[in-house]
Amino acid sequence: MKAWEATVRKTQAVARKRANTIFGTYGPSHVEEEIIDQVDVEEDNEGHANGEVYHSERFLPNGDYYSGYWVDSFPHGHGKYWWTDGCMYVGDWFRGKKMGKGTFSWPSGAMYEGNFKSGYMDGEGTFTGPNGDSFKGSWVMNLKHGHGVKEYSNGDVYDGEWNRGLQQGNGKYAWKNGNCYVGEWKNGVICGKGKMCWKNGNVYEGNWEDGVPKGNGTLKWDDGSFYVGNWNKDQNEQNGTFYPSASLLEGGNLDWDPQEVYNTDLIECSICPNEKVSILPSQKKLAVWRSAKATENNVRPRRMSVDGRIDAAPVDREFGRMRLSDCARTPPRISCIDDAMDGYIRGSPIRHPKAAKRQGETISKGHKNYDLMLNLQLGIRHSVGRPGPVPSLDLKPSAFDPKEKYWTRFPPEGSKSTPPHPSCEFRWKDYCPKVFRALRMLFKVDAADYMLSICGNDALRELCSPGKSGSFFYLTNDDRYMIKTMKKAEVKVLLRMLHAYFSHVRSFDNTLMTKYFGLHCVKLTGPAQKKVRFVIMGNLFCTDYTIHRRFDLKGSTFGRMTDKPESEIDATTTLKDLDLNFIFRLPKTWFQEFRRQVDRDCELLEQERVMDYSLLVGLHFKEATGDQTPPPGCRTPTDNVGLEDGSAPRLSRADRDRLLLDPSGLAGRSLGINMSARVERTERKNDLDFQLVGEPTGEFYDVILFFGIIDILQDYDITKKLEHAYKSIQCDPNSISAVDPKAYSRRFRDYIYKVFTEDT
């Protein structure tokens, strides 16, 4: 005990000295103390070769204390780390991060004992909260995931399956008062088929939704009475039959209100919320020594601010095309290393560009496409708003027939079914309206919100330049939807593959393919007889996060570098394969799902003879803004269900760390949306100008990823075959984009699986 008290006193003295150095009067005595610190560091490292593991006791100048095994500049092996805020970790380390078995304790009295991986609670472990709650079971990246038993401080117990921090799957919840539920859960609430047993002997067995009976179910009383029917909290929707027992028949008491279950019986059956944790192990930073040896070996330390954070980067510097990191000029004696960095050096601070103007030009009166915009909005309002049968996902084959299209005439003075308007007369065509109505329902797009986004008072925005295909793009004011003009050949491809596309997106919620919401045509009357075909789809980058970098990846090299000079590249520039200087590292569970889904999507596209598609990737560098939480009101085109994919699996890094704080806020994330990940910077060798994937440098950045497969309507037609033949004369046939769909799919997947890897 005396030894420990001495250690604490010494550590606090070091912390006070550091505080005086930072905030006090700078004088000769302080300079002298700093020199002594530096000498101590260099002397402490003398006699130990690089890579040598040795036992050390370190009093860190920021007040932290470490005792245990050490290698180079990292804890490595068994050791104890004590932070000045009272948190402590005792257990196994691997080059600066918690790895293996260990115990993490909080000053509040909370404790986790079990397995760690990459600084996260991961594997089997037991968490005990300060209020007496405890959880024993499986963890993945700080989240309860798999089977586990949660004992609440009030005496309730849950024993069952968990998914990303929430009860999901089959589980049993026993209340202290004797009530018990056994059945299915979803996103932390009772949902699905299940059985509730009350302590008085009553039993309900049937369907549940949002924690209450909904749908078919049977309630039985201990006296033999039972009620069978359709349950609903809305009394008007409730219907069923009550079968009284013999004793009730004799007494003549035949009245019973099913709403008693909601208003009385379920009052005592509330589910306890998950515990709140002030800070998680993966959020704790390590203050580690930087020796002269590390500098000699080209290990680049970062400049730190006085509170131990990365020095603030000026916001007026733009990204260089191949330089997304900058070295600090003056190496410090101490750096903060993130637990999750696998012992690698974190990338230097990201320099992000100035706040860019919103993309596109607002289409106001006088714009050459103003009338076209009015026509489009009138047509959408007519198509979506007109009364019709309730949409269904079970469609007849005739609904997918390419001939299933409807023309509507829009005269300026109006008609029986159309309103008067200030534009010229035009005709409006709807392609397969039942299918696209079903798709909007499948993607959970509310009809009123859809019309408001496209047809509201706010004008559309036209992107400044058309794509390579000659198509023009328009964005809604809220950025939820993108409207793309189409060639007749593209319309034919979409209609041809519509049935297969519908079945695919219905079967796979995490599909990365573009989400389509409508296919239409405007035909202007008059001498020109101009036809404009367009498709409405989700905007992949509909988010309040700033997209600092965007890449269009195909896996080919011919012409796959942006032609803009470096000075003109900004955050809105779409870079290509040979501009990419990162490897994207996804957590294991999401990487496996990512590979499965890319395989599924590519198999469909190959089957439909489609090629020339690409993976559009957007990066938000968290270090660039210092932002560790989602901005308020973070939007998606389908209210956190999916974007152009494409929801954030996916989870931002701060979200993963904070999921125990707010589990319900993250349950709806999808593959390719708001996904937290790390990226590792790469460098291409000078003698390999067209090296597709660069060499890893060991510099990592925390990012939020958005990605999805786009441009999925290019058929391998005669034009593409001629393009392949012509370009094959000029260069390697394997380096060009225009190849057979089977070869394209194989090359695309091979490349994507090199630049997207599992984060180990």
Summary of the structure (lengths in Angstrom):
residues: 760
radius of gyration: 30.8
end to end distance: 39.1
largest distance: 100.0
contacts: 2379
relative contact order: 0.08
helix: 26%
strand: 31%
